[in-house]
Amino acid sequence: MRTFLNEIIEILIKKELTLATCESVTGGMIGSNIISVGGASKVYLGGLTAYSKQIKIQQAKVPPQIIQNHGTISKETAIAMAEGAKVKFNADVILSITGNAGPQPDEDKPIGLSYLTIILIDKVYTYELHSTEIERNNIRVDFTYQALTKLLNLLKSV
């Protein structure tokens, strides 16, 4: 994983882009992986772990009606989290993720489902991710890997 993390940081530095994260299901794991790479401080501004519904509303600025209408595990919430983080951090690239790592289905959403949004300058990309892992922490690691892979692929395309 270290190699492609280095590549993410190198691309961000080369393109003079900053990055911030807003995480729920991964609990800060994405940001932690990013800062494990030397040079990350040149591009990574910070992250918000918005695990509870209240913090999603208060800190990530997710409108309550989005959560009421779509739930915390939804593409709409992932988009709103990314938009809130864009305002909070003013970064060029925002990555947000929300989902269910278990141990129970939540909001009628299965274990192993998450939604990822990446704002790349002025474009919004949203993905539905699935994990076939069984254990909670392995699901979170899988979502982290999938999210960072999507980020790398997007960065390579611009």
HELIX and SHEET records of a PDB file:
HELIX    1   1 ARG A    2  LYS A   14  1                                  13    
HELIX    2   2 MET A   29  ILE A   35  1                                   7    
HELIX    3   3 ALA A   40  LYS A   42  5                                   3    
HELIX    4   4 LYS A   53  GLN A   58  1                                   6    
HELIX    5   5 PRO A   64  HIS A   70  1                                   7    
HELIX    6   6 LYS A   75  PHE A   89  1                                  15    
HELIX    7   7 ARG A  136  SER A  157  1                                  22    
SHEET    1   A 5 TYR A  44  THR A  49  0                                        
SHEET    2   A 5 LEU A  19  GLU A  23  1                                        
SHEET    3   A 5 VAL A  93  ASN A 100  1                                        
SHEET    4   A 5 LEU A 113  LEU A 120 -1                                        
SHEET    5   A 5 LYS A 123  HIS A 130 -1                                        
END                                                                             
